Amino acid sequence: MTDRNDHDALPQATVVRKKRTRISVVWIIPILAAVVAVGIAIQQYLSEGPTISIVFKTAVGIEAGKTFIKYKDVNIGQVTAVQLADDYSRVMVTAKIAKSAAGLMVEDAKFWVVEPRVSLSGVSGLGTLLSGNYIGFEAGKSDSSERSFTGLAVAPIITRDQLGRPFVLKALHLGSLGIGSPIYYRRLQAGQVVGYNLSDDGKAVEIKVFVNAPYDQYVSPGTRFWNASGLDVSIGAGGVDVRTQSMAALIAGGLAFETPHFAPKAEPAAAHTEFTLYGDQLAAMAQAESVATRYVLYFKESLRGLSVGAPVTLLGLEGGSVTDVGLDLDPKTLELRGRVEVVAYPERLIASLSAAQKVANEAVATDGSRRQELIRRMIEERGLRAQLRSGSLLTGQLYVAFEYFPKAARVKVNWRADPVELPVAPSTLPHLEQRVTSIMAKIDAMPLEAIGDELSQSMVALNRLLKDTDRAVRRIDADVTPELKKALEDFRRATVSADQMIRDTDATLLGPDAPGQQDLREALREVARAARSLRVLTDYLERHPEALVRGKN
C-alpha cells in the first residue's frame, strides 16, 4: 500500500483555461483573397493609361469597344463609350489610352475620324473599307497634359513631322482652289493648299500653302506663284493660247511656282513668307521694267478690238503695251477722236540688238535725251508712224504697230508735252472693210434672179442637146458604123496592095540587083566614056585649032 504522505509530496496539476482568439482561422482565406484583389486592382490601375474625352460634331462609324485610336498605324487606345453631349449638339466619345501613350495626351494633340473619302483631289482612307473607321491622332508639342479634346472635322493635310515650309499667298479671290489642291514646280507636285481665310481688311484672300522638302529650297523671295487651276485659255492679239499643269489641276484646281531667270539669286525664303498670287503664268513671269516711257496716240478710226494690255510692236518686235483706251474731245473743233495711251520699254528693244550693238547702245535705254533724239530722227527722217493692225482675224483683236512710212507727211513732235503725242498712220482695215462692202454691194446689185432663170433655161437646153447627141451617137453606131467598118476594111486592103507594089518597085528598080539598076549603071558608063572622048577632042582642038579646016594630020 502506498503511503499517504507520499501522495501528498507529489506535485499537483493546475488547470489553466485556454485563451480564445478573436479572429478565426477560417477568415484567413477571404482576407488573403481581398489582399490579392487589391493588389491586382492597384497593378491594373498603375498599368492602365488615362481616360480621355473627345467631342465630335458627328460620330460616323464610331462604336464603343470596337473603334480604336491609331497613331502611326499603331493602336494607342480604344473607345469605351459614345454618348450625346449635354446640349445634344455634339457627340462625346470616351476612350481609354494605353499607358505607353499617356505622355502624348497634351493640349495641342489632335484627333479626327478617319473614313474613306473620295474627292477631286484624290482618294484617302481606303483601308477603313475592311477594318472600319478609326480615330486618327497627331501628337502635339505642348508640355501640359490634357484629358478633354475637340475633334477635327477633317484630317489635317500636313503632319507635324512632315518636312517642308509653310507660306502665305495673297490673292483677290480664291477661284477654284480648295484644301488639298496641289502645288506644282516644273509640273512636279511639290506641295498642297492647307487652308485659306479672308484677310483682316476683307479686300483679299490669304491662302496658306505648304511646300514639301526638297522643293521648299527653290522658294526664294523672288519666286512667283500663279493660279494653274483648270484650263487657262487666253485669246488676244497673238491668237489663242491654251495652258494647263496636269489633269488633277484641270479638274480640282492647283497652283504653280517658279523663280524667273531675271530674279537675283538669294537664300530660300523663310517660313510664313507672304507672296502675291498671280492670275496666270504670263503675268507672274513678266519682268518688271526699270525704264518705261509713256506716249499718247490719237486715231480717227474705230478702236473696237483694242484692249488694255494689247502689245505695242516696233518693226514686228514687242516693245510695250497699251495702258488705256478712251476718247478725246478737241475743245476748239469739237472733234471726237480715239485716245490710246501706250508705254514703251526701251530695254526690251535694246535686248534685241546684236551683242556688239547692245553694248554700244545700252545708254540709249537709260538716257532720255539720246532716246528722244533717236525717236525724233526715226519720225522726221524715216517716217515712223503708229498704226492699228489686226492680230487675229478670228478674234478681231487689234494691236499698235510702229512701222516706217517713207511717203508720210513730215510732222513736228512736241517733246515738252506730257505725255508726248506720237504721229499715227491710218489703218488699212477700214479700206479693207470698204472694199468688202463695195464688193458685197456689187454682188447685191447683180440680177441674180434673172441670172438664175437664164442659167436654168441654159441647163434645160443643155439637157436637150445632150439627149440629141445621145440619139445621134446611137444612130451613128447603128447606121454609120457598119459602113465605116467596110470602108476601113477596103482602105486596109488598098494599103496592103500599095505596100506590095512599093516592094515590087523596089525589087525591080531600086534593088542593087534589079534590071533597071543594071541598065542605069551601063548607061552611066557610056555617058562617062562619051564625056572623056569629048574632053580629049576639046584638048586637041585647043592645041591644034587648024584641024577644023585642014583635018587631023
C-alpha positions in Angstrom: 0.0 0.0 0.0 1.1 3.4 -0.8 1.9 5.7 1.8 -0.5 8.7 2.1 2.4 11.0 2.8 4.0 10.0 -0.5 0.8 11.2 -2.3 1.0 14.5 -0.7 4.6 15.0 -1.8 3.7 14.6 -5.4 3.3 17.9 -7.5 -0.3 18.9 -8.0 -1.5 19.8 -11.6 -3.0 23.3 -12.1 -5.9 23.8 -14.5 -5.2 26.6 -17.0 -8.0 27.8 -19.1 -7.4 28.1 -22.9 -7.3 31.6 -24.4 -9.8 32.2 -27.3 -8.5 34.1 -30.5 -10.8 36.9 -31.8 -10.1 36.0 -35.5 -10.9 32.6 -36.6 -8.6 30.7 -38.9 -11.5 30.5 -41.3 -11.1 34.3 -42.1 -7.6 33.9 -43.3 -8.7 32.8 -46.8 -11.1 35.8 -47.5 -8.5 38.2 -46.2 -5.8 36.8 -48.4 -8.3 37.0 -51.4 -9.1 40.6 -50.6 -5.4 41.5 -50.4 -4.7 39.8 -53.7 -7.7 41.6 -55.3 -6.5 44.9 -54.0 -3.0 44.2 -55.4 -4.4 43.3 -58.7 -6.5 46.4 -58.8 -3.6 48.6 -57.9 -1.4 46.9 -60.5 -4.1 47.3 -63.1 -4.6 50.9 -62.2 -0.9 51.5 -62.4 -0.6 49.7 -65.7 -3.5 51.4 -67.4 -3.3 54.8 -69.2 -5.6 57.8 -68.8 -9.2 58.1 -69.8 -9.9 61.0 -72.2 -13.0 62.5 -73.8 -13.2 63.8 -77.4 -16.0 65.9 -78.7 -17.0 65.5 -82.3 -19.8 67.0 -84.4 -20.9 63.6 -85.5 -19.8 60.0 -84.6 -19.9 58.4 -88.1 -18.7 54.8 -87.7 -17.5 55.1 -84.1 -18.7 52.2 -81.8 -17.8 51.6 -78.2 -15.5 48.6 -77.7 -14.7 48.4 -81.5 -13.2 51.7 -82.6 -9.5 52.2 -82.0 -7.3 55.3 -81.8 -4.3 55.0 -84.0 -1.0 56.8 -84.2 1.4 55.9 -87.0 -0.8 52.8 -87.6 -0.3 51.6 -84.0 -3.3 51.2 -81.7 -2.8 53.6 -78.7 -6.4 53.5 -77.3 -9.9 52.2 -77.7 -13.3 53.9 -77.5 -15.2 52.8 -74.3 -18.4 54.9 -74.6 -20.2 57.1 -77.1 -23.0 59.4 -76.0 -24.6 62.8 -76.8 -23.3 65.9 -75.0 -25.5 67.8 -72.6 -26.6 70.3 -75.2 -27.4 67.4 -77.7 -25.5 69.3 -80.5 -22.3 67.2 -80.3 -21.1 63.7 -79.5 -19.0 62.9 -76.5 -16.6 60.0 -77.1 -14.8 58.4 -74.1 -11.6 56.4 -74.8 -9.1 54.5 -72.8 -5.5 55.3 -73.7 -2.6 52.9 -73.3 -0.1 53.7 -70.6 2.7 53.8 -73.2 0.9 56.7 -75.0 -0.1 58.6 -71.9 2.6 61.2 -72.5 1.1 62.1 -75.9 -2.1 63.4 -74.3 -1.1 67.1 -74.3 -3.0 70.3 -75.0 -2.3 70.6 -78.7 -2.8 67.0 -79.6 -5.3 66.5 -82.5 -8.0 63.8 -83.1 -10.1 63.2 -86.2 -12.2 60.4 -87.6 -10.6 58.5 -90.5 -13.1 57.3 -93.1 -12.9 56.6 -96.8 -13.1 59.9 -98.7 -13.3 60.4 -102.5 -12.8 63.9 -103.8 -11.4 65.6 -106.9 -8.0 65.9 -105.0 -7.7 62.2 -104.5 -8.8 59.1 -102.5 -8.0 58.6 -98.9 -8.8 56.1 -96.1 -9.3 53.1 -98.3 -8.1 50.8 -95.5 -11.2 51.6 -93.5 -13.3 49.8 -96.0 -12.3 46.5 -94.4 -11.3 47.5 -90.8 -13.9 50.1 -90.2 -13.5 53.8 -89.2 -10.9 54.7 -86.6 -9.8 57.9 -84.8 -6.6 59.4 -86.2 -4.2 61.1 -83.8 -1.4 63.7 -84.2 1.0 64.3 -81.4 1.4 67.9 -80.1 4.4 69.8 -78.8 3.0 71.2 -75.6 4.3 70.2 -72.1 0.8 70.5 -70.4 -1.2 67.3 -70.2 -4.9 67.3 -71.2 -7.8 64.9 -70.9 -10.5 66.7 -72.8 -10.2 67.4 -76.6 -12.2 68.7 -79.5 -12.0 66.6 -82.6 -11.3 68.0 -86.1 -13.9 67.9 -88.8 -11.3 66.8 -91.4 -7.9 65.2 -91.2 -5.0 67.7 -91.2 -3.2 68.0 -94.6 0.2 68.4 -93.1 1.5 66.4 -90.2 4.0 67.8 -87.6 6.8 65.5 -88.7 6.4 66.4 -92.4 9.5 68.2 -93.8 9.0 71.4 -95.7 7.9 75.0 -95.0 4.6 76.9 -95.0 4.0 80.1 -96.9 1.1 82.5 -97.3 -0.2 83.7 -100.7 -2.4 86.7 -101.2 -5.0 86.9 -104.0 -8.0 88.9 -104.9 -10.2 85.8 -104.9 -10.0 82.1 -104.1 -11.1 80.8 -107.5 -11.4 77.0 -107.8 -8.8 76.3 -105.0 -9.6 74.2 -102.0 -7.9 72.5 -99.1 -5.6 69.8 -100.6 -5.3 71.5 -104.0 -1.8 70.6 -105.4 1.1 72.9 -105.9 3.5 72.2 -108.9 7.1 73.1 -109.5 8.1 72.4 -113.1 5.0 70.2 -113.3 6.1 68.1 -110.4 3.8 68.0 -107.4 5.7 69.9 -104.7 3.0 70.7 -102.1 -0.6 71.5 -101.4 -3.0 74.1 -100.1 -3.6 73.6 -96.3 -6.1 76.4 -95.6 -7.5 79.8 -96.5 -9.2 82.7 -94.9 -10.3 86.3 -95.6 -7.8 89.0 -94.8 -8.4 91.4 -91.9 -9.4 94.2 -94.2 -11.7 92.0 -96.3 -10.0 93.0 -99.6 -8.0 89.9 -100.2 -7.9 86.1 -99.6 -4.9 84.6 -97.7 -4.1 81.2 -98.9 -1.9 79.0 -96.7 0.3 76.6 -98.6 2.9 74.0 -97.6 5.8 73.2 -99.9 7.4 69.8 -99.2 11.1 69.2 -98.9 13.2 69.3 -101.0 11.1 71.6 -103.2 11.0 74.3 -100.5 14.6 75.2 -101.1 13.6 76.5 -104.5 11.3 79.1 -103.0 13.2 82.4 -102.7 12.0 85.9 -102.1 11.9 86.4 -105.9 9.8 83.3 -106.6 6.4 83.9 -108.4 3.3 81.9 -107.6 0.4 81.7 -110.1 -3.0 80.1 -110.3 -2.8 77.0 -112.5 -6.4 75.8 -111.9 -8.4 74.3 -114.7 -7.8 75.1 -118.4 -6.2 78.5 -119.0 -7.4 79.8 -122.3 -6.4 83.3 -123.4 -7.4 85.0 -126.7 -5.5 88.1 -127.7 -3.7 89.7 -130.5 -1.3 86.8 -130.5 -4.0 84.3 -131.1 -5.4 81.5 -128.9 -3.1 80.2 -126.1 -4.1 77.1 -124.0 -2.1 76.2 -120.9 -2.6 73.7 -118.1 -0.4 71.9 -115.5 -2.0 68.4 -115.1 -5.2 66.6 -115.2 -5.6 67.0 -111.5 -5.1 70.7 -111.7 -7.6 70.8 -114.7 -10.3 69.2 -112.5 -9.6 70.2 -108.9 -7.5 73.3 -109.4 -3.9 74.0 -108.3 -1.0 76.4 -108.0 2.4 76.5 -109.6 5.6 78.4 -108.7 8.9 79.2 -110.3 11.7 81.7 -110.0 12.2 83.9 -113.0 15.6 83.9 -114.7 16.0 87.7 -114.0 15.4 87.4 -110.3 18.5 87.9 -108.2 20.0 84.8 -106.5 19.0 84.6 -102.8 18.7 82.2 -100.0 15.5 80.2 -99.6 12.6 82.2 -98.2 11.8 81.8 -94.5 8.6 80.1 -93.3 5.4 82.0 -93.5 6.8 84.4 -96.1 4.0 86.2 -97.9 3.8 86.1 -101.8 1.5 87.6 -104.3 -0.6 85.0 -106.2 -0.8 86.0 -109.9 -3.7 85.1 -112.2 -1.6 83.2 -114.8 1.9 82.3 -115.7 2.3 85.1 -118.2 1.6 87.7 -115.6 3.7 86.0 -113.0 6.8 85.7 -115.1 6.6 89.2 -116.6 9.8 91.1 -116.0 9.4 94.4 -114.2 10.8 97.2 -116.5 13.1 99.7 -114.9 12.7 102.2 -117.7 9.2 102.9 -119.1 8.1 105.8 -121.3 4.5 106.9 -121.7 3.1 108.2 -125.0 -0.3 109.0 -126.4 -1.8 108.3 -129.8 -4.9 109.8 -131.4 -6.8 107.8 -134.0 -9.7 109.0 -136.2 -11.0 105.5 -136.6 -12.8 102.8 -134.6 -10.9 101.3 -131.7 -13.1 98.3 -131.4 -10.9 95.2 -130.7 -8.1 97.2 -129.0 -7.9 96.4 -125.3 -5.7 97.3 -122.4 -2.7 95.0 -122.4 -2.5 94.7 -126.2 1.1 94.6 -127.5 2.9 97.5 -129.0 5.5 96.5 -131.6 8.3 98.2 -133.4 9.1 96.6 -136.7 7.3 93.5 -135.5 9.1 93.1 -132.2 7.1 93.7 -129.0 8.4 96.7 -127.1 5.5 97.9 -125.0 1.8 97.6 -124.2 -1.4 99.5 -124.3 -2.3 101.0 -120.9 -5.5 102.9 -121.7 -8.1 103.2 -124.4 -10.6 106.0 -124.4 -11.8 109.2 -126.2 -10.6 112.7 -126.6 -12.7 115.8 -127.4 -10.9 118.8 -129.0 -12.4 121.9 -127.3 -11.8 124.1 -130.3 -13.1 122.0 -133.2 -15.3 119.7 -131.0 -13.8 116.8 -132.9 -14.1 113.4 -131.1 -11.3 111.0 -131.7 -9.9 107.9 -130.1 -7.2 108.2 -127.5 -4.7 105.3 -126.9 -2.1 105.6 -124.2 0.9 103.2 -124.5 4.0 102.6 -122.5 7.3 101.7 -124.2 10.1 99.6 -122.7 13.4 100.6 -124.4 15.4 97.9 -122.6 13.4 95.2 -124.5 14.3 96.7 -127.8 17.9 97.2 -126.9 18.0 93.5 -125.9 17.0 92.6 -129.5 20.2 94.1 -130.9 23.4 92.1 -131.6 25.9 91.7 -128.8 28.2 94.4 -130.1 25.4 96.9 -130.8 23.8 96.1 -127.4 26.9 97.3 -125.6 27.2 100.4 -127.8 23.6 101.5 -127.5 22.9 100.5 -123.9 22.9 104.1 -122.8 20.0 104.9 -125.2 17.6 103.0 -122.9 18.5 105.0 -119.8 19.5 108.4 -121.3 16.3 110.3 -122.0 17.8 112.9 -124.3 19.5 110.3 -126.5 16.4 108.2 -126.7 14.4 111.3 -127.6 16.8 112.2 -130.4 16.7 108.7 -131.8 12.9 108.7 -131.9 12.8 112.2 -133.4 15.0 111.1 -136.3 13.0 108.0 -136.9 9.8 110.0 -137.1 11.0 113.0 -139.1 13.5 111.4 -141.4 12.3 107.8 -141.8 8.5 108.4 -141.4 7.9 106.2 -138.2 4.2 106.1 -137.5 1.8 104.2 -135.3 -0.9 102.1 -136.9 -3.7 99.9 -135.8 -3.4 96.3 -137.1 -5.3 93.1 -136.7 -3.6 90.5 -134.5 -6.2 87.8 -135.4 -8.9 87.7 -138.0 -10.6 85.0 -135.8 -10.9 87.1 -132.7 -10.8 90.6 -134.2 -8.2 91.7 -131.6 -6.1 94.8 -132.5 -2.6 95.9 -131.6 -0.5 99.0 -132.2 2.4 98.7 -134.6 5.1 101.2 -135.3 6.4 101.0 -138.9 8.2 103.2 -141.4 6.0 105.1 -143.9 8.5 106.9 -146.2 5.8 108.8 -148.1 4.1 110.1 -144.9 3.9 113.8 -144.5 6.5 115.4 -142.3 5.4 116.3 -138.7 6.9 118.0 -135.7 6.6 116.4 -132.3 6.1 118.5 -129.2 8.5 116.9 -126.8 7.5 119.1 -124.0 4.0 117.7 -123.7 3.2 115.1 -121.1 2.6 112.5 -122.4 4.3 113.1 -125.7 1.9 112.7 -128.7 3.3 110.5 -131.5 2.0 110.6 -135.1 -0.2 107.9 -136.5 -1.0 106.5 -139.9 -4.5 105.4 -141.0 -5.1 101.7 -140.7 -5.8 99.6 -143.8 -8.6 97.8 -142.0 -11.3 100.4 -142.8 -10.2 100.4 -146.5 -10.5 96.6 -146.5 -13.9 96.8 -144.9 -15.0 99.4 -147.6 -13.7 97.2 -150.3 -15.5 94.2 -148.9 -18.6 96.3 -148.6 -18.3 97.6 -152.1 -17.9 94.0 -153.4 -20.9 92.9 -151.4 -22.9 95.9 -152.8 -22.0 94.9 -156.3 -23.0 91.3 -155.7 -26.3 92.6 -154.3 -26.8 94.7 -157.4 -26.3 91.8 -159.7 -29.6 90.4 -161.2 -29.1 87.1 -159.5 -32.7 86.0 -160.0 -32.5 86.7 -163.8 -29.2 85.0 -164.0 -30.6 82.1 -162.2 -33.6 81.9 -164.6 -31.2 82.1 -167.6 -29.0 79.5 -166.1 -32.0 77.3 -165.5 -33.0 77.7 -169.2 -29.5 77.0 -170.3 -29.4 73.9 -168.3 -32.7 72.8 -169.9 -31.2 73.5 -173.4 -28.0 71.7 -172.5 -30.0 68.7 -171.3 -31.9 68.7 -174.6 -28.7 68.9 -176.5 -27.2 66.0 -174.6 -30.3 63.9 -175.4 -30.0 64.8 -179.1 -26.3 64.0 -179.0 -27.1 60.7 -177.4 -29.6 59.8 -180.1 -27.1 60.9 -182.8 -24.4 58.7 -181.3 -26.8 55.8 -181.2 -27.8 56.4 -184.9 -24.1 56.6 -185.9 -23.5 53.4 -184.0 -26.4 51.7 -185.8 -26.1 53.1 -189.3 -22.8 54.6 -190.0 -20.6 52.3 -188.0 -21.0 49.2 -190.4 -20.3 51.3 -193.5 -17.3 52.9 -191.7 -16.1 49.4 -190.9 -16.4 48.4 -194.5 -14.6 51.5 -195.8 -11.8 50.9 -193.3 -11.5 47.3 -194.5 -11.3 48.4 -198.1 -8.7 51.0 -197.1 -6.7 48.4 -195.3 -6.7 46.2 -198.4 -5.7 49.1 -200.6 -2.9 49.9 -198.2 -1.7 46.2 -198.4 -1.8 46.4 -202.3 0.2 49.7 -202.3 2.7 48.3 -200.0 3.2 45.2 -202.2 3.5 47.5 -205.2 6.2 49.5 -203.5 8.0 46.4 -202.6 7.9 45.2 -206.2 9.1 48.6 -207.4 11.9 48.4 -205.0 12.8 45.0 -206.2 12.6 46.0 -209.9 14.1 49.4 -210.0 15.7 50.3 -206.7 17.3 47.0 -205.5 21.0 46.5 -206.0 20.5 43.6 -208.4 17.4 45.0 -210.1 17.5 45.1 -214.0 16.6 48.7 -214.0 19.6 49.4 -211.8 22.0 47.4 -214.1 20.7 49.2 -217.2 21.1 52.5 -215.5 24.7 51.8 -214.4 25.6 50.7 -218.0 24.1 53.9 -219.4 26.0 56.0 -216.9 29.2 54.2 -218.0 28.5 55.1 -221.7 27.9 58.7 -220.8 31.2 58.7 -218.8 33.1 57.3 -221.9 31.5 59.9 -224.2 32.4 62.7 -221.8 36.0 61.5 -221.8 36.2 61.4 -225.6 34.7 64.9 -225.7 37.3 66.1 -223.3 40.1 64.6 -225.4 38.7 66.3 -228.5 38.5 69.7 -226.9 42.0 69.4 -225.6 43.3 68.5 -229.1 41.4 71.4 -230.7 42.9 73.8 -228.1 46.3 72.7 -229.2 45.5 72.3 -233.0 42.7 74.7 -233.9 43.7 74.4 -237.6 42.5 70.8 -237.6 38.9 72.1 -238.0 40.0 73.3 -241.6 42.8 71.0 -242.6 41.8 67.9 -240.7 44.0 65.8 -238.5 47.5 65.0 -239.7 
